[in-house]
Amino acid sequence: MKMQWRTAWQGQDIVVFRDDQIVDRIPARDIVRVVFVYRGAGQNPGDPAFAVVELADEHVIFPAETGFSGRVHFERQAFWSTRRCVYWVSDRKASLPSRLRPGLWFIRRTRATFVRLPRCELAPLLAEWPLEGPLTWEERKERRIEMSRPFADLGAAALPYNVKQRRA
């Protein structure tokens, strides 16, 4: 029987459930950064493959089926907007440690799983990821729309992601 994973807010904590049993709790105030690793173009809310939550001394990987990118992210968008700690990267550019990489081999997982990792194990890889952000989902969507318009201002691509361009 397949285990059912999910996440939810309880007060100011993010709680992880496996088959309706609490297996982990992360105080939201301890989150330094959240990186959503998305499939394809990452234009749809269902595109995140997994999320990496960076804490002071470790990283936590949340696979898509935990609902972190849905329930936890979308239920409290104001919280994430205020924190300015949400980043994005394509799954083609985000490699995990070899023991956690999805693959086709029978001995490997088919996708990321919920796991806590010491910071020293994932930090060197994370430093190489070409992150977009900090951007909330809405800011990222607005930026994609702006850049897809005909004759989009080419200078906007060089602006930092959190700077809004003034119109004349």
Number of C-alpha atoms within 10 A of each C-alpha: 3 5 9 12 21 22 23 19 19 10 9 10 15 17 21 23 18 14 12 12 12 13 11 13 15 16 14 16 10 13 15 16 19 23 24 27 26 24 17 12 11 19 14 12 11 13 17 27 20 25 25 22 22 23 19 11 11 15 23 20 21 25 22 24 18 22 21 26 25 17 14 18 19 16 13 12 14 11 13 21 16 9 15 16 19 21 21 23 21 21 19 11 14 16 17 16 11 9 9 15 15 15 13 10 8 7 8 13 14 13 14 19 19 17 12 15 16 13 16 11 13 18 14 11 13 18 10 11 18 13 18 17 18 22 19 23 20 11 16 20 15 12 16 12 11 14 15 10 9 7 8 12 12 9 8 15 11 8 11 12 15 14 8 11 11 5 4 3
